[in-house]
């Protein structure tokens, strides 16, 4: 049976983009058909001579107005020009993912130079993405780097309690898929059952290559992919298509960009979970932490399998 990876991954990109365009169009049409909003009431200035005036304790009467409700990540910085830049990012990662999927695994050679180039490329794309947004909003506010609306205690609870729990649930989901013979089903379809990065961790005899792959998995990927896929692409999709569609589409694109059909379903689940975590916490640190733990667990398991193959047979 011929490998269906490239057609299915191509269709995944197309489906994600199509869902987003349709949802954005429907959302825009609804807004056009809505009656115009009433103007905001003027700031409340109390009259000291009126006995029915509500007293204001703030020295600034304007600050007596209730603050706006904050829901999820900020989406106001995004403009229509972001459609073009988001499309460019999807095109870049789509081309990389599909070229990886189309390549003969036997001809792919991972060298230290290639891995260093790959790591630098990820940081360059993440940096360009940040520069594209920085003129509209401070990156600290855009990505929630100060964890707004979270106390120090809540941040600690999230990082040391919630993050391991979410990571464990994601890993448990992967175990369930494995128990359901998902890998065997993918292999029966002609798909490559194991990602090339995992193969390198399992099989490479070059310790420098293994170390660089580990760095790429636990440092470059959590930081750069979260900035690009959650910080930017998810934000753009949420701005124009809504939270639910943004979670779905960003998850599909994130998974398809990895260029492996077997990983498509698991990574879609992971990508959607990371987007939901980001939107809930309003800070990019949260999905970075979950992504770090998830990839770190994978790397540790594969390194243990290399050192003690009798304990953890290669998957």
ABEGO torsion letter per residue (X at the ends): XBBAAAAAAAAAAAAAAAAAAAAAAAAAAAAAABBBBBBBBBBBBBBAABAABBBBABABAAAABBBBBBBEBBAAABBAAAAAAAAAAAAAAAAAAAAAAABBAAABBBBAAAAAAAAAAAAAAAAAAAAAAAAABBAAAAAGAAGBGBBAAAAAAAAAAAAAAAAAAAAAAAAAAAAAGAAAAAAAAGBBABBAAAAAAAABABAAAAAAAAAAAAAAAAAAAAAAAAAAAAAAAAAAAEAAAAAAAAAAAAAAAAGBAAAAAAAAAAAAAAAAAAAAAGBAAAAAAAAAAAAAAAAAAAAAAAABAAABBBX
